[in-house]
Amino acid sequence: MQVPSPSAREAASMYGTAVAVFLVILVAALQGSAPTESPFPFHIPLDPEGTLELSWNVSYAQETVYFQLLVRELKAGILFGMSDRGELENADLVVLWTDGDGAYFGDAWSDQKGQVHLDSQQDYQLLRAQRTPEGLYLLFKRPFGTCDPNDYLIEDGTVHLVYGLLEEPLRSLEAINTSGLHTGLQRVQLLKPNISQPALPADTLTMEIRAPDVLIPGQETTYWCYISELPAGFPRHHIVMYEPIITGGNEALVHHMEVFQCAAEFESVPHFSGPCDSKMKPERLNYCRHVLAAWALGAKAFYYPEETGLAFGGPGSSRFLRLEVHYHNPLMIKGRRDSSGIRLYYTATLRRFDAGIMELGLVYTPVMAIPPQETAFVLTGYCTDKCTQLALPPSGIHIFASQLHTHLTGRKVVTVLARDGREREIVNRDNHYSPHFQEIRMLKKVVSVHPGDVLITSCTYNTEDRRLATVGGFGILEEMCVNYVHYYPQTRLELCKSAVDPGFLQKYFHLVNRFNSEEVCTCPQASVPEQFASVPWNSFNREVLKALYGFAPVSMHCNKSSAVRFQGEWDRQPLPEVVSRLEEPTPHCPASQAQRPAGPTVLSIGGGKG
Amino acid sequence: MQVPSPSAREAASMYGTAVAVFLVILVAALQGSAPTESPFPFHIPLDPEGTLELSWNVSYAQETVYFQLLVRELKAGILFGMSDRGELENADLVVLWTDGDGAYFGDAWSDQKGQVHLDSQQDYQLLRAQRTPEGLYLLFKRPFGTCDPNDYLIEDGTVHLVYGLLEEPLRSLEAINTSGLHTGLQRVQLLKPNISQPALPADTLTMEIRAPDVLIPGQETTYWCYISELPAGFPRHHIVMYEPIITGGNEALVHHMEVFQCAAEFESVPHFSGPCDSKMKPERLNYCRHVLAAWALGAKAFYYPEETGLAFGGPGSSRFLRLEVHYHNPLMIKGRRDSSGIRLYYTATLRRFDAGIMELGLVYTPVMAIPPQETAFVLTGYCTDKCTQLALPPSGIHIFASQLHTHLTGRKVVTVLARDGREREIVNRDNHYSPHFQEIRMLKKVVSVHPGDVLITSCTYNTEDRRLATVGGFGILEEMCVNYVHYYPQTRLELCKSAVDPGFLQKYFHLVNRFNSEEVCTCPQASVPEQFASVPWNSFNREVLKALYGFAPVSMHCNKSSAVRFQGEWDRQPLPEVVSRLEEPTPHCPASQAQRPAGPTVLSIGGGKG
């Protein structure tokens, strides 16, 4: 981010005052009716200073998002919008700007060079502009899809919001130099599911898991670890809901939080409160990995479906919990204190079903690898019909939430349910997945999985910045492709994942040797990562690896825990056959073009301080 | 095609009269100005009866096609439009219809089931409707591209026109049952190049090559062969133009015609006039393959650029010419006589340059094969920098016309010019190529090829109806991928084509053996077609074959004639590297939506015979 020189800042501030003068309290009458109760239930700060604050609501009936943007310190205008991965290039924007005389609101887009253009089709529609002591409130709406090729399609999953602050009046949008602006991005799930919150039982108790009085380090990224403890003899309960507790003023700094339960085999875990990467951190904290609760920026309370709850406490489970708080502090603010955490709502009246968490996707093994310099390489992991047949109850299980997981090169993740060779349903999909934004998401619709069903999890990776192949594994520079699905009733199936058959991978390395003048090390003492590192990545070796992964049999992990398999033959299993794919949903275009304004909306031509 | 029962016909005829009553002479004022001189230079009959006749013109400035459709016998209305390959499903249509009261003209489209819908965006615009003694003339226009996803994009190359005759009034377009209509298709190059015709020399002579008084057989398809002879001692001339001569009344029957020169090594060729597949046809006619002229339905006169002509006559060339006429007679009309042919315009004053014809694409060899059940498999042939470096003059050659050629499974053909690893220019492209419509097409813009340039010819095949692999070769069930380019000045380079290195193909067959349980015959006595026939076509073998063709070195034919290579090493040549591709041109959307009507145009509400 660039900061304008002081003199430019001064000038901008003068202009800012001028613009404010032009804004009147009510610009356009409310067009269409926004959802009535709690008009903007979702909130997120856009920038770390909290200058821009976004609230929004979703109308699934209208397929429209209603935005309310609070601009605390308006200078010459703002840019706000969405783009594939948070770039200011190829972004879909609304711009509020002034030419020094009037103030305007318009739908715009930026090309691949970041040049901003007014959109010939105006799909962001201003509903109201209101000055208050807090700042300027802009209320506007946008359909999910606009059928305008310059526009972003608002989909389920992560949306990368972008913003920019205009410091000086503009003759035209083309005069905006996005590289010279104060800009930033914020990731959020815009299309929050529209599910009703089950009522909490009368005997609900709460417990706050928070690290008291943390001095947030003055560095961009901190993961803070804190160990807390359930009371001795705490019996088995069901967590039925949890919600974030954010220390006031730190809303833009607390990026995500998770509560983990430690492994039951340790009688005790030492107390600790400090950065998770601290040398002082007791080694035992690494065994606190069973997720109890997870929250990320923009998320609200997480409710378990009324027939289920997440068991904790009681014999056979650890009394120790680890809270992890990710502080995102790009301005490196120092001296800020924080006591954020998660409030668990739990009941001793156990609900009908225990909730469970199952891991779908790829086994953590180097046999699944991504060649370097790929922009969109797809790896797929299977939970086969044979495994679900064996491990799921006859009435099936019901997935109600999902957390997608990859390491740094992950760009998209999707899990599809197939039955009888036909894709039936998307379990969860994120076309703009970011490894920096992994939250547990409630599904819009509970997905039931029956014995014999297949679950196919595909991850798309970008390895443009890698020089060597990226192999599967635990390391941060290795990759994973995982969907943690939250479901009920709990079963003994904890892992249902696959990886290519290692024998077929060796055939691949032999083939690479036959077709290429360079030798690939296929000697028995070479490890798979070494073999991958010696592959010359020409088009043939890339394409054949893709073909191999799409054809070769797989080794299945159909496991009760990470080490214990269900009984049966799980090696050299045929890939599930899928004869019909789900069609990509085509977005509805806004029904009538008549409602849309033909050009930017003029905010005012009047004078006098508003 | 279905013919309605007599009673339905009678009813339809009554309705027809009713509709005619509603049509008035001038419906809409001429909107925008159509090109002035010879408003509709291009003509084509749509149906074999000649009931529908299309004339058109192209405005490249407006990126718009102006259509004039003559409907000789109007019943309850007509459908006319365009689709990918001539289907009435997924077609972009205009419909003229009546509901019994009024008559309407509207932009419509058909879905994948052939169901017709009125288009929410009206891009066909009616300019005039006029009743004359000949029939009803409809004048309308359509931009090349409309940015409406339901619309067809009018591109260079073949366009499949479709039509249907409505026999009865309709409540709504949704009531149209396309499978019950009298329908058909006609292929045409809509976007004729806008090039000026060079003036003919003062000493131009003409010669008519036509088969006199042929009794057109009463069968759908006939190729008629006729041998004619140049006068003894006919000296070397330049053909500077040629045009079709179509016997009046047979315009819808004569599909295409070609004039070939016989091989010079035969002193004489027996005279013959009869079907080309007749048992009586002398074997020697098979040696008459050097193209002098080619015409297809909808084409006009072919002019050589003014600095060049096609040499014929004189020593070293045969005096014998073979005329081939393709009669397309789907109604199996009997007893019709025809004397159609081609009129050559030639001059004894030789022009500066001899024109030449060069063959680009793939060598006719089974090593290039298409797996069965593919919807769009691409094979690519190269004319490498090494060959053009050796064979082209320093000032290069200039390609002014092109004839694309595949056998039955060809669906698209394109030749691209690359220089220094970057695609520079499309030589010729047909995204709706049909093996049933192979005409020599003038290029919109002459393409100059310099020594060191690369010419890349790609053909896309559809083998959904094949059970075994389709290999390259001469047979009609084998495939070709050829672009005959017409250029000047003539060089000794006649063939510049490639095929995959046979050694690498054998590595492929070995690999298929290693990866599959079924055995592929790789024994030395097996032929390549036999080897391909034994490949089990799973996804892996398909993908690896694709990867092989995109990676393995090629064997080049850089030949003076089909048998004589230029000197040099032409085996195991590396594939030309292409680091940057040409971007697909994005069609301009019609600038203003205001001009377009919002719904169908009402033709009239008046009464009284027009």
Interface residues (C-beta under 8 A of the other chain):
Chain A: C147 P149 F504 K507 H510 L511 R514 F515 N538 S539 F540 R542 E543 V544 K546 A547 L548 G550 F551 A552 Q593
Chain B: C147 P149 F504 K507 H510 L511 R514 F515 N538 S539 F540 R542 E543 V544 K546 A547 L548 G550 F551 A552 Q593
